[in-house]
Amino acid sequence: PTISTGFTIQLEDCHISENTARDGGGIYIRADAQVDIRGTDFILNTANEHGGGLYYDPVSVGDLVDYLNVSTCVFHNNSAEYGGGFYSSRIG
């Protein structure tokens, strides 16, 4: 799924597996969506370009800190050209 501007989502104890997309094989998050992901497994997801398991595309670098929390998750056997498990377009 794609999560866009203004939404709030919480995923807890989920299993996201065997998905395919151009970006964000498991989940693609963009803009200022507020996201809290805990205890979730990202397994065998594939992206052709960015973020096999999870791709986060924040509006600004500050959004990465303010809007995204990923804790106690497992990223296993995800693949992508850039960031097999996790990729953010604005880190650094």
C-alpha positions in Angstrom: 0.0 0.0 0.0 1.0 3.7 -0.4 0.5 6.0 2.5 0.2 9.6 1.6 0.0 13.1 3.1 -2.0 13.8 6.3 -2.7 10.2 7.3 -1.8 8.5 10.5 -1.2 4.8 10.6 0.0 2.3 13.2 1.1 -1.2 12.3 1.7 -3.7 15.1 2.6 -7.4 14.9 2.0 -7.5 11.1 3.6 -9.8 8.5 4.2 -8.1 5.2 5.6 -10.5 2.7 6.2 -11.4 -0.9 5.1 -8.1 -2.4 6.6 -6.4 -5.5 6.6 -2.8 -6.6 8.9 -0.2 -8.4 9.5 1.5 -5.0 8.6 0.2 -1.5 7.9 -3.5 -2.2 6.4 -4.0 1.2 5.2 -0.4 2.0 5.7 2.9 0.3 5.3 6.0 2.6 5.4 9.5 1.2 5.0 13.1 2.4 4.0 13.9 6.0 2.2 10.7 6.9 2.6 9.9 10.6 3.7 6.2 10.9 4.4 4.0 13.8 5.5 0.4 12.9 6.2 -2.0 15.7 6.9 -5.8 15.8 6.3 -6.1 12.1 8.0 -8.6 9.8 9.1 -7.5 6.3 9.9 -10.7 4.5 10.8 -11.4 0.8 9.5 -8.1 -0.6 11.0 -6.8 -3.8 11.3 -3.3 -5.3 12.8 -2.6 -8.7 14.4 0.6 -7.5 14.2 1.7 -3.8 13.3 0.0 -0.5 12.5 -3.6 -0.9 10.8 -3.9 2.5 10.0 -0.2 3.3 10.5 3.1 1.4 10.0 6.4 3.2 9.9 9.6 1.1 9.4 12.5 3.6 8.8 16.1 2.7 11.9 17.1 4.6 14.7 15.5 6.7 12.9 16.6 9.8 9.9 14.6 8.9 12.0 11.4 9.1 12.5 12.1 12.8 9.1 13.6 13.5 6.8 11.2 11.6 8.4 7.8 11.4 8.9 5.3 14.2 10.1 1.7 13.3 10.9 -0.5 16.3 11.3 -4.2 17.0 10.7 -5.1 13.3 12.4 -7.8 11.3 13.7 -7.1 7.8 14.6 -10.4 6.1 15.4 -11.3 2.5 14.0 -8.1 1.0 15.6 -6.8 -2.2 16.0 -3.6 -4.2 18.5 -1.8 -6.3 18.9 0.7 -3.4 18.1 -0.3 0.2 17.0 -3.9 0.3 15.3 -3.6 3.7 14.7 0.1 4.1 15.3 3.2 2.1 14.7 6.9 2.7 15.1 9.5 0.0 16.1 12.3 2.4 18.6 10.8 4.9 21.7 13.0 5.3 
